[in-house]
Amino acid sequence: MSEGINTVGNSGGGLVRSITWKQGTLIVLGIPVLILPSLFDVSGILWAFSIVAWTVSVIQGFIQNIAFGELITTFPDAEGIPSATKRVLTTPGTSKYHYRKFIAAFGAWGYWFAWTPAPAIFSILMADYLSTYFSFFAEINFTILSVVIGITVIGGFLLLNMRGLSGGAKAGLILAILSIVPMSVILAVTFFTGDFHFSNISNGWLSPQWSWGPMDMVMLFGCLGLMQWSACAWEGVVIYGPEYKNPGSDVPKSLLACGFICLILYFFMSTSVFGSLGVDGVEEAGIATLVPIAVMVFGDMGASVAVLLLVAGMLLIIQTGFLGGSRSLYSLARAGNMPKFFTKTTKNGAPIWCLLFAFFVNIALIFVGTPVAIIAGSGMGYCLGIATALAAYYITKTNPKFKDLPRGWYAPRGWKYVALVMIVIQLFILFPCLGYWNYTVYGLLPLLLGLFILMIYIPVWFIVQWHEGKNNPEKASDQSVNDVPE
């Protein structure tokens, strides 16, 4: 068994195999909540056709995550897909400045930034919801309210997750009951109260100005690039590969469970929202799409109930993003692409410095004040991270060094070609179209901010490599003996 993985105890030396596939599923169960604010982001472009687009985006998640399920069970002690990608692209004896090591590290950085800002984004949204619907919070300066919420909520999850992933799974179960179930009930009731009308969908299927021309297609793929940030994000269950008790069976079970939950809920939620509100109603509701539906079902008190439920859902997303970001950073450090002190763990297997770093980064991001300015970089980072990981999967299926390695789970025959197509889509369609979408809808600043956060890692990576080489000249090349299982 590789260094850093323990099956029973820990003395600050690595992650602990402590969770089952059910617990892994609970940790990322908050993903479907992301659709509620995101529905508004794309409805102005796609109208009710968003229902199809959301469903397609989740199916895209299945295509990608099937590959990741095999990749992570090929390297069961890898800390998620960034770590597995590094093991494929960086072989023993590779120079520390080798382009393949940089590609693996840059993809992992993009993946890290895709996960990490979720707590900041939803702390700001939480402040927006509370200040909008409760007068007490409206009297507080919005920035101060956002920061106080961030420190309280993210700090609470920091303390909770110092105990390891099992505590996070229990919190996920509680928050899921408080958010996913009530929201599903509210949306389901509309089908029986007469508030749901298929005419709202058919009459608002697509804008009269939509022509399926080149620029319409660019905006469609830009929307899909934004959608995948939430609709495909259930691949996060593989981040906890070294912490599953039996990764060979736990990883695919958790992936499939999360996938089917997302497929059902994303179709169901988008259909209910557009069928109940119509395009105009969604636009009027803004990001609070659940509120007017709750009012339809429960009356004026429904708005307050909906806000509280959304806050519970945001807590679940903050938990998911906080864990995902910290584990991604831990993986970067273990691979020698961030300072080594980030590999320090507590006796319960929690990456202590990664959790603290994620806390402070998110508190700083709250001062940006605009969630979409943060999401812009996250979405583009997700494209880069997913494309790099799919490339690693393709290599494991074609390179003689890897293709005969035992897997805990196998994707369908020929899936490597499917992965190759998805690499092209991620890099040459979704990434540029999402950048154009951000510029068109929100202006130049969010696009530049996202690109800056991604590009800042380039000098950081070279500094880390130089520092490691200076202090450890005998490790001038990557000599990891654990890159390829025996």
KOLSE-427718 format. One line per field, with one value per residue (C-alpha): residue number from 0; residue in three letters; chain; z, x, y. Coordinates in steps of 0.5 Angstrom, whole numbers, padded with zeros to 4 digits, always signed. Layout:
<nodes>
i: (NUM  ...)
aa: (ALA  ...)
ch: (A  ...)
pz: (Z  ...)
px: (X  ...)
py: (Y  ...)
</nodes>
This chain:
<nodes>
i: (0  1  2  3  4  5  6  7  8  9  10  11  12  13  14  15  16  17  18  19  20  21  22  23  24  25  26  27  28  29  30  31  32  33  34  35  36  37  38  39  40  41  42  43  44  45  46  47  48  49  50  51  52  53  54  55  56  57  58  59  60  61  62  63  64  65  66  67  68  69  70  71  72  73  74  75  76  77  78  79  80  81  82  83  84  85  86  87  88  89  90  91  92  93  94  95  96  97  98  99  100  101  102  103  104  105  106  107  108  109  110  111  112  113  114  115  116  117  118  119  120  121  122  123  124  125  126  127  128  129  130  131  132  133  134  135  136  137  138  139  140  141  142  143  144  145  146  147  148  149  150  151  152  153  154  155  156  157  158  159  160  161  162  163  164  165  166  167  168  169  170  171  172  173  174  175  176  177  178  179  180  181  182  183  184  185  186  187  188  189  190  191  192  193  194  195  196  197  198  199  200  201  202  203  204  205  206  207  208  209  210  211  212  213  214  215  216  217  218  219  220  221  222  223  224  225  226  227  228  229  230  231  232  233  234  235  236  237  238  239  240  241  242  243  244  245  246  247  248  249  250  251  252  253  254  255  256  257  258  259  260  261  262  263  264  265  266  267  268  269  270  271  272  273  274  275  276  277  278  279  280  281  282  283  284  285  286  287  288  289  290  291  292  293  294  295  296  297  298  299  300  301  302  303  304  305  306  307  308  309  310  311  312  313  314  315  316  317  318  319  320  321  322  323  324  325  326  327  328  329  330  331  332  333  334  335  336  337  338  339  340  341  342  343  344  345  346  347  348  349  350  351  352  353  354  355  356  357  358  359  360  361  362  363  364  365  366  367  368  369  370  371  372  373  374  375  376  377  378  379  380  381  382  383  384  385  386  387  388  389  390  391  392  393  394  395  396  397  398  399  400  401  402  403  404  405  406  407  408  409  410  411  412  413  414  415  416  417  418  419  420  421  422  423  424  425  426  427  428  429  430  431  432  433  434  435  436  437  438  439  440  441  442  443  444  445  446  447  448  449  450  451  452  453  454  455  456  457  458  459  460  461  462  463  464  465  466  467  468  469  470  471  472  473  474  475  476  477  478  479  480  481  482  483  484  485)
aa: (MET  SER  GLU  GLY  ILE  ASN  THR  VAL  GLY  ASN  SER  GLY  GLY  GLY  LEU  VAL  ARG  SER  ILE  THR  TRP  LYS  GLN  GLY  THR  LEU  ILE  VAL  LEU  GLY  ILE  PRO  VAL  LEU  ILE  LEU  PRO  SER  LEU  PHE  ASP  VAL  SER  GLY  ILE  LEU  TRP  ALA  PHE  SER  ILE  VAL  ALA  TRP  THR  VAL  SER  VAL  ILE  GLN  GLY  PHE  ILE  GLN  ASN  ILE  ALA  PHE  GLY  GLU  LEU  ILE  THR  THR  PHE  PRO  ASP  ALA  GLU  GLY  ILE  PRO  SER  ALA  THR  LYS  ARG  VAL  LEU  THR  THR  PRO  GLY  THR  SER  LYS  TYR  HIS  TYR  ARG  LYS  PHE  ILE  ALA  ALA  PHE  GLY  ALA  TRP  GLY  TYR  TRP  PHE  ALA  TRP  THR  PRO  ALA  PRO  ALA  ILE  PHE  SER  ILE  LEU  MET  ALA  ASP  TYR  LEU  SER  THR  TYR  PHE  SER  PHE  PHE  ALA  GLU  ILE  ASN  PHE  THR  ILE  LEU  SER  VAL  VAL  ILE  GLY  ILE  THR  VAL  ILE  GLY  GLY  PHE  LEU  LEU  LEU  ASN  MET  ARG  GLY  LEU  SER  GLY  GLY  ALA  LYS  ALA  GLY  LEU  ILE  LEU  ALA  ILE  LEU  SER  ILE  VAL  PRO  MET  SER  VAL  ILE  LEU  ALA  VAL  THR  PHE  PHE  THR  GLY  ASP  PHE  HIS  PHE  SER  ASN  ILE  SER  ASN  GLY  TRP  LEU  SER  PRO  GLN  TRP  SER  TRP  GLY  PRO  MET  ASP  MET  VAL  MET  LEU  PHE  GLY  CYS  LEU  GLY  LEU  MET  GLN  TRP  SER  ALA  CYS  ALA  TRP  GLU  GLY  VAL  VAL  ILE  TYR  GLY  PRO  GLU  TYR  LYS  ASN  PRO  GLY  SER  ASP  VAL  PRO  LYS  SER  LEU  LEU  ALA  CYS  GLY  PHE  ILE  CYS  LEU  ILE  LEU  TYR  PHE  PHE  MET  SER  THR  SER  VAL  PHE  GLY  SER  LEU  GLY  VAL  ASP  GLY  VAL  GLU  GLU  ALA  GLY  ILE  ALA  THR  LEU  VAL  PRO  ILE  ALA  VAL  MET  VAL  PHE  GLY  ASP  MET  GLY  ALA  SER  VAL  ALA  VAL  LEU  LEU  LEU  VAL  ALA  GLY  MET  LEU  LEU  ILE  ILE  GLN  THR  GLY  PHE  LEU  GLY  GLY  SER  ARG  SER  LEU  TYR  SER  LEU  ALA  ARG  ALA  GLY  ASN  MET  PRO  LYS  PHE  PHE  THR  LYS  THR  THR  LYS  ASN  GLY  ALA  PRO  ILE  TRP  CYS  LEU  LEU  PHE  ALA  PHE  PHE  VAL  ASN  ILE  ALA  LEU  ILE  PHE  VAL  GLY  THR  PRO  VAL  ALA  ILE  ILE  ALA  GLY  SER  GLY  MET  GLY  TYR  CYS  LEU  GLY  ILE  ALA  THR  ALA  LEU  ALA  ALA  TYR  TYR  ILE  THR  LYS  THR  ASN  PRO  LYS  PHE  LYS  ASP  LEU  PRO  ARG  GLY  TRP  TYR  ALA  PRO  ARG  GLY  TRP  LYS  TYR  VAL  ALA  LEU  VAL  MET  ILE  VAL  ILE  GLN  LEU  PHE  ILE  LEU  PHE  PRO  CYS  LEU  GLY  TYR  TRP  ASN  TYR  THR  VAL  TYR  GLY  LEU  LEU  PRO  LEU  LEU  LEU  GLY  LEU  PHE  ILE  LEU  MET  ILE  TYR  ILE  PRO  VAL  TRP  PHE  ILE  VAL  GLN  TRP  HIS  GLU  GLY  LYS  ASN  ASN  PRO  GLU  LYS  ALA  SER  ASP  GLN  SER  VAL  ASN  ASP  VAL  PRO  GLU)
ch: (A  A  A  A  A  A  A  A  A  A  A  A  A  A  A  A  A  A  A  A  A  A  A  A  A  A  A  A  A  A  A  A  A  A  A  A  A  A  A  A  A  A  A  A  A  A  A  A  A  A  A  A  A  A  A  A  A  A  A  A  A  A  A  A  A  A  A  A  A  A  A  A  A  A  A  A  A  A  A  A  A  A  A  A  A  A  A  A  A  A  A  A  A  A  A  A  A  A  A  A  A  A  A  A  A  A  A  A  A  A  A  A  A  A  A  A  A  A  A  A  A  A  A  A  A  A  A  A  A  A  A  A  A  A  A  A  A  A  A  A  A  A  A  A  A  A  A  A  A  A  A  A  A  A  A  A  A  A  A  A  A  A  A  A  A  A  A  A  A  A  A  A  A  A  A  A  A  A  A  A  A  A  A  A  A  A  A  A  A  A  A  A  A  A  A  A  A  A  A  A  A  A  A  A  A  A  A  A  A  A  A  A  A  A  A  A  A  A  A  A  A  A  A  A  A  A  A  A  A  A  A  A  A  A  A  A  A  A  A  A  A  A  A  A  A  A  A  A  A  A  A  A  A  A  A  A  A  A  A  A  A  A  A  A  A  A  A  A  A  A  A  A  A  A  A  A  A  A  A  A  A  A  A  A  A  A  A  A  A  A  A  A  A  A  A  A  A  A  A  A  A  A  A  A  A  A  A  A  A  A  A  A  A  A  A  A  A  A  A  A  A  A  A  A  A  A  A  A  A  A  A  A  A  A  A  A  A  A  A  A  A  A  A  A  A  A  A  A  A  A  A  A  A  A  A  A  A  A  A  A  A  A  A  A  A  A  A  A  A  A  A  A  A  A  A  A  A  A  A  A  A  A  A  A  A  A  A  A  A  A  A  A  A  A  A  A  A  A  A  A  A  A  A  A  A  A  A  A  A  A  A  A  A  A  A  A  A  A  A  A  A  A  A  A  A  A  A  A  A  A  A  A  A  A  A  A  A  A  A  A  A  A  A  A  A  A  A  A  A  A  A  A  A  A  A  A  A  A  A  A  A  A  A  A  A  A  A  A  A  A  A  A  A  A  A  A  A  A  A  A  A  A  A  A  A  A)
pz: (+0000  -0002  +0003  +0006  +0006  +0012  +0013  +0021  +0024  +0023  +0026  +0021  +0016  +0011  +0009  +0012  +0009  +0013  +0009  +0004  -0002  +0001  +0005  -0001  -0004  +0001  +0001  -0006  -0005  -0005  -0013  -0015  -0011  -0016  -0021  -0018  -0018  -0025  -0028  -0029  -0032  -0038  -0038  -0042  -0048  -0048  -0045  -0044  -0048  -0042  -0040  -0045  -0044  -0037  -0038  -0044  -0039  -0034  -0039  -0041  -0034  -0035  -0041  -0037  -0030  -0033  -0035  -0029  -0025  -0029  -0028  -0020  -0019  -0023  -0018  -0012  -0007  -0012  -0008  -0014  -0021  -0021  -0017  -0022  -0028  -0025  -0024  -0032  -0035  -0030  -0030  -0026  -0028  -0031  -0031  -0025  -0031  -0036  -0040  -0038  -0031  -0032  -0036  -0030  -0025  -0029  -0030  -0023  -0021  -0026  -0022  -0016  -0018  -0020  -0013  -0009  -0009  -0008  -0001  -0003  -0008  -0004  +0002  -0002  -0005  +0002  +0005  -0002  +0000  +0007  +0006  +0001  +0005  +0012  +0014  +0020  +0015  +0010  +0016  +0016  +0011  +0005  +0005  +0012  +0012  +0007  +0011  +0017  +0014  +0011  +0017  +0021  +0016  +0013  +0020  +0022  +0017  +0018  +0025  +0023  +0018  +0022  +0025  +0018  +0012  +0016  +0020  +0013  +0011  +0017  +0016  +0009  +0011  +0015  +0010  +0005  +0009  +0010  +0003  -0003  +0000  +0002  -0005  -0009  -0005  -0007  -0014  -0014  -0011  -0017  -0022  -0017  -0015  -0022  -0022  -0027  -0035  -0041  -0045  -0041  -0043  -0051  -0051  -0049  -0052  -0055  -0057  -0064  -0065  -0064  -0071  -0070  -0073  -0071  -0066  -0063  -0063  -0059  -0054  -0053  -0052  -0047  -0043  -0043  -0041  -0035  -0034  -0033  -0027  -0023  -0027  -0028  -0022  -0018  -0021  -0014  -0011  -0014  -0010  -0004  -0007  -0002  +0003  +0001  +0005  -0002  -0008  -0013  -0011  -0007  -0013  -0019  -0014  -0011  -0018  -0021  -0015  -0016  -0023  -0023  -0017  -0021  -0028  -0025  -0021  -0026  -0031  -0026  -0023  -0029  -0032  -0026  -0025  -0033  -0033  -0027  -0028  -0035  -0038  -0036  -0029  -0029  -0031  -0026  -0020  -0022  -0018  -0013  -0018  -0012  -0008  -0013  -0013  -0006  -0006  -0011  -0006  +0001  +0000  +0002  +0008  +0003  +0001  +0008  +0008  +0001  +0003  +0009  +0005  +0000  +0005  +0008  +0001  +0000  +0007  +0003  -0003  +0002  +0005  -0002  -0005  +0002  +0002  -0006  -0006  +0000  -0003  -0010  -0006  -0002  -0009  -0012  -0006  -0006  -0013  -0012  -0015  -0009  -0002  +0002  +0008  +0005  +0005  +0013  +0016  +0023  +0026  +0023  +0016  +0015  +0011  +0016  +0012  +0006  +0010  +0013  +0006  +0003  +0009  +0008  +0000  +0000  +0005  +0001  -0005  -0002  -0002  -0010  -0008  -0015  -0015  -0023  -0023  -0019  -0023  -0029  -0028  -0024  -0030  -0035  -0030  -0030  -0037  -0037  -0031  -0034  -0041  -0038  -0034  -0040  -0043  -0038  -0038  -0046  -0044  -0039  -0045  -0050  -0047  -0046  -0039  -0037  -0041  -0038  -0031  -0026  -0025  -0020  -0025  -0033  -0037  -0043  -0049  -0054  -0048  -0050  -0056  -0053  -0048  -0054  -0057  -0050  -0050  -0056  -0054  -0047  -0050  -0057  -0056  -0049  -0046  -0051  -0052  -0044  -0045  -0050  -0046  -0040  -0044  -0048  -0041  -0036  -0039  -0040  -0032  -0030  -0036  -0034  -0027  -0029  -0033  -0028  -0023  -0028  -0030  -0024  -0022  -0028  -0024  -0018  -0021  -0023  -0016  -0013  -0018  -0017  -0009  -0009  -0013  -0009  -0002  -0005  -0011  -0010  -0013  -0019  -0023  -0021  -0018  -0015  -0014  -0013  -0020  -0023  -0019  -0018)
px: (+0000  +0003  +0005  +0000  -0006  -0008  -0013  -0014  -0011  -0006  -0001  -0001  +0002  -0004  -0011  -0015  -0020  -0026  -0032  -0036  -0040  -0046  -0042  -0038  -0045  -0048  -0042  -0043  -0051  -0051  -0049  -0057  -0058  -0053  -0059  -0063  -0059  -0056  -0063  -0063  -0056  -0058  -0066  -0065  -0061  -0064  -0071  -0075  -0070  -0066  -0069  -0066  -0059  -0059  -0061  -0055  -0050  -0052  -0051  -0044  -0043  -0044  -0039  -0034  -0035  -0035  -0028  -0026  -0029  -0024  -0018  -0019  -0019  -0013  -0009  -0014  -0009  -0009  -0012  -0017  -0017  -0011  -0007  -0008  -0007  +0000  +0002  +0000  +0004  +0010  +0014  +0020  +0026  +0022  +0025  +0022  +0021  +0018  +0012  +0008  +0009  +0007  +0001  -0001  +0000  -0004  -0010  -0010  -0010  -0016  -0019  -0018  -0020  -0027  -0028  -0025  -0029  -0036  -0036  -0035  -0040  -0045  -0044  -0045  -0051  -0054  -0053  -0057  -0062  -0063  -0062  -0067  -0073  -0071  -0071  -0066  -0061  -0062  -0060  -0053  -0048  -0048  -0040  -0040  -0046  -0043  -0036  -0039  -0043  -0037  -0033  -0038  -0040  -0034  -0030  -0036  -0034  -0027  -0027  -0032  -0028  -0022  -0025  -0024  -0029  -0034  -0036  -0037  -0042  -0046  -0047  -0048  -0054  -0057  -0057  -0059  -0065  -0066  -0065  -0066  -0072  -0076  -0074  -0077  -0083  -0085  -0083  -0087  -0093  -0094  -0096  -0102  -0104  -0106  -0100  -0096  -0098  -0094  -0096  -0091  -0086  -0088  -0090  -0083  -0079  -0074  -0074  -0077  -0070  -0066  -0064  -0059  -0054  -0046  -0047  -0053  -0049  -0043  -0048  -0051  -0044  -0042  -0049  -0047  -0040  -0043  -0048  -0043  -0040  -0045  -0049  -0042  -0039  -0041  -0035  -0032  -0034  -0027  -0023  -0024  -0021  -0016  -0021  -0026  -0025  -0026  -0025  -0026  -0033  -0034  -0032  -0037  -0043  -0042  -0041  -0047  -0051  -0050  -0051  -0058  -0060  -0057  -0060  -0067  -0067  -0064  -0069  -0075  -0073  -0072  -0079  -0082  -0079  -0081  -0088  -0090  -0087  -0086  -0080  -0082  -0083  -0076  -0073  -0077  -0075  -0068  -0063  -0069  -0073  -0076  -0079  -0085  -0086  -0086  -0091  -0096  -0096  -0096  -0098  -0094  -0091  -0088  -0082  -0079  -0079  -0076  -0071  -0069  -0069  -0064  -0060  -0060  -0058  -0052  -0049  -0049  -0046  -0041  -0039  -0038  -0034  -0030  -0028  -0027  -0022  -0018  -0017  -0015  -0010  -0007  -0007  -0003  +0002  +0003  +0005  +0010  +0007  +0005  +0009  +0010  +0007  +0000  +0001  +0001  -0006  -0009  -0009  -0016  -0013  -0016  -0011  -0010  -0006  -0011  -0017  -0014  -0012  -0019  -0022  -0017  -0018  -0025  -0026  -0021  -0026  -0032  -0029  -0030  -0037  -0040  -0041  -0041  -0034  -0032  -0036  -0033  -0026  -0028  -0032  -0026  -0022  -0026  -0026  -0018  -0018  -0023  -0019  -0013  -0016  -0019  -0012  -0009  -0015  -0014  -0006  -0008  -0012  -0007  +0000  +0003  +0006  -0001  -0006  -0005  -0005  -0011  -0017  -0022  -0028  -0028  -0031  -0035  -0030  -0028  -0029  -0022  -0025  -0031  -0026  -0022  -0028  -0029  -0022  -0023  -0030  -0027  -0021  -0024  -0031  -0033  -0027  -0027  -0035  -0036  -0030  -0034  -0041  -0038  -0036  -0042  -0047  -0043  -0037  -0029  -0028  -0030  -0027  -0020  -0021  -0022  -0016  -0012  -0013  -0012  -0005  -0002  -0001  +0005  +0010  +0008  +0009  +0016  +0018  +0016  +0020  +0026  +0025  +0025  +0031  +0035  +0033  +0033  +0038  +0038  +0030  +0032  +0027  +0021  +0023  +0017  +0017  +0009  +0007  +0005  +0002  +0007)
py: (+0000  +0007  +0012  +0017  +0012  +0008  +0003  +0004  +0010  +0016  +0020  +0026  +0022  +0021  +0020  +0015  +0009  +0011  +0012  +0007  +0009  +0011  +0016  +0019  +0020  +0024  +0029  +0031  +0030  +0038  +0038  +0038  +0045  +0048  +0048  +0053  +0060  +0057  +0056  +0064  +0065  +0061  +0062  +0069  +0065  +0058  +0059  +0053  +0049  +0049  +0043  +0039  +0043  +0041  +0034  +0033  +0036  +0031  +0026  +0029  +0028  +0020  +0020  +0023  +0020  +0013  +0014  +0017  +0011  +0007  +0012  +0012  +0005  +0004  +0008  +0007  +0011  +0017  +0023  +0024  +0025  +0030  +0026  +0020  +0024  +0026  +0019  +0018  +0024  +0024  +0018  +0016  +0020  +0026  +0033  +0037  +0042  +0037  +0040  +0033  +0035  +0042  +0040  +0035  +0041  +0046  +0041  +0040  +0047  +0049  +0043  +0046  +0053  +0049  +0047  +0052  +0058  +0055  +0057  +0064  +0064  +0061  +0065  +0072  +0069  +0067  +0074  +0076  +0072  +0073  +0081  +0081  +0077  +0079  +0086  +0085  +0082  +0088  +0093  +0090  +0092  +0087  +0086  +0085  +0081  +0076  +0076  +0074  +0069  +0066  +0066  +0063  +0058  +0056  +0056  +0051  +0046  +0047  +0045  +0040  +0037  +0037  +0030  +0027  +0025  +0021  +0028  +0031  +0025  +0026  +0033  +0032  +0027  +0032  +0038  +0034  +0032  +0040  +0042  +0037  +0033  +0040  +0043  +0036  +0036  +0044  +0043  +0036  +0039  +0044  +0038  +0037  +0044  +0046  +0051  +0047  +0048  +0045  +0051  +0055  +0051  +0050  +0057  +0059  +0054  +0058  +0066  +0068  +0071  +0064  +0061  +0056  +0060  +0060  +0065  +0062  +0055  +0059  +0062  +0055  +0051  +0057  +0055  +0048  +0050  +0054  +0048  +0043  +0046  +0044  +0038  +0034  +0036  +0029  +0027  +0030  +0023  +0020  +0026  +0021  +0015  +0014  +0015  +0009  +0003  -0001  +0004  -0002  -0002  +0004  +0009  +0006  +0005  +0012  +0015  +0012  +0013  +0021  +0021  +0018  +0023  +0029  +0026  +0025  +0032  +0036  +0034  +0034  +0041  +0045  +0042  +0044  +0051  +0053  +0049  +0053  +0060  +0060  +0064  +0071  +0068  +0065  +0072  +0076  +0071  +0072  +0067  +0066  +0061  +0057  +0063  +0064  +0057  +0056  +0062  +0059  +0052  +0055  +0062  +0068  +0065  +0060  +0065  +0065  +0058  +0057  +0062  +0058  +0052  +0055  +0057  +0050  +0048  +0053  +0050  +0043  +0046  +0050  +0043  +0040  +0045  +0046  +0039  +0038  +0044  +0042  +0035  +0038  +0042  +0036  +0032  +0038  +0038  +0031  +0031  +0036  +0042  +0046  +0047  +0040  +0043  +0042  +0035  +0035  +0031  +0031  +0024  +0023  +0024  +0031  +0035  +0041  +0046  +0045  +0046  +0053  +0055  +0054  +0058  +0064  +0064  +0064  +0069  +0073  +0072  +0074  +0081  +0080  +0081  +0078  +0071  +0071  +0074  +0068  +0063  +0065  +0063  +0056  +0054  +0055  +0052  +0046  +0045  +0045  +0040  +0035  +0035  +0034  +0028  +0025  +0025  +0021  +0016  +0016  +0014  +0009  +0005  +0006  +0006  -0001  +0002  +0003  -0001  -0008  -0005  -0008  -0004  -0005  -0003  -0002  +0003  +0000  -0003  +0003  +0008  +0011  +0014  +0017  +0020  +0023  +0026  +0030  +0032  +0036  +0039  +0041  +0045  +0047  +0048  +0049  +0053  +0058  +0059  +0059  +0065  +0069  +0067  +0071  +0077  +0077  +0077  +0080  +0084  +0084  +0084  +0077  +0074  +0077  +0075  +0068  +0068  +0072  +0066  +0061  +0064  +0066  +0059  +0059  +0063  +0059  +0052  +0055  +0058  +0051  +0047  +0051  +0051  +0044  +0043  +0048  +0045  +0037  +0037  +0029  +0030  +0034  +0029  +0026  +0019  +0017  +0010  +0010  +0013  +0006  +0000  -0006)
</nodes>
